[in-house]
């Protein structure tokens, strides 16, 4: 099975998850995240505003604001396949961007340097225990992660973990995965 097939199969599985089951998994993931050293020690967090079938990141954003953490979300530039992160302080600081994804209003927010982000929550669809991920196919995060030295983690249900090795030379593994069973260090960490 190739990456595209793996991505499509997992998107279908995630989209078909029972609402109650998905909510239960999310609540466990949030609990493990909020009690982790990674979360507690990070003041500036980079995160993507989730889409419908992903794990909901809005409660994470709200929790960060409640704890006076700084939240930064990416603005994607599809002509160059690059991203820049902007700090948002409220939901009014976002607008619908490319592909219907919520992005920062760059006229109302402040850009933050890559090195200032202390914890980056990286989206993905399929993961292996080495920390490699299959995302949405654009390569935005792999480009952004080049030279990124801070902690990276993804929200990952056990159903998204595979033993299949699918890394390519340009792929950059994440360091941690937060699952419903706790925090996993990637085999590459």
C-alpha positions, 0 to 999 in steps of 0.5 A: 500500500502506498502513502496515498492509499494509507492516507485515504484509508485512515481518513475514511476510518477517522471520518466514520468513527462513532461520535462518542468513541471519538470524543472519548479518545479526544478526552484521554488525549487532552488529559495526557497532553495537559498533564505532560511535562512537554505542555507544562514547560511550553509557553509558546505553542504552535498548532493548526486549527483542526478540520472536521475529521481530525482530533479537535484542536480548539479545546487545546487552544482554549486551554492554552489561553486559559493557562496564559500560554501563547498560541500561534497558528500557521499561514500557508503559502501554497505557491511556495509550500511554506508556512509562517506562524502568527500569534492569535489571542482570540477566535476573531484573529482567524479567517477561512483560508485555503481549503477551508482551513482556519488561518491567522488574519495576518493584518490583525496578528503578529508573526513569530519566528520559528525558533520562538515556538517552544512546542509544535503540535504537528498534524498527521493522518498515519504514524509509525513508532519511528515518528514518521507521519503521513500528513495531507500530502503538501509537505508544508510541515516537513519543510517547516521542520527543517532546522526546528530544534524544539519539541514536536508532538502529534495527537495520535490515536492507536488506530493511526499507528502502523508498523509500516515503514514509509519514510522518505529522505525529505521526511522529518520525524516528530519527537512525541505522540500523545495517544489515548494511552499516554505519551510515546517517544518516537523511536528516532528521539 
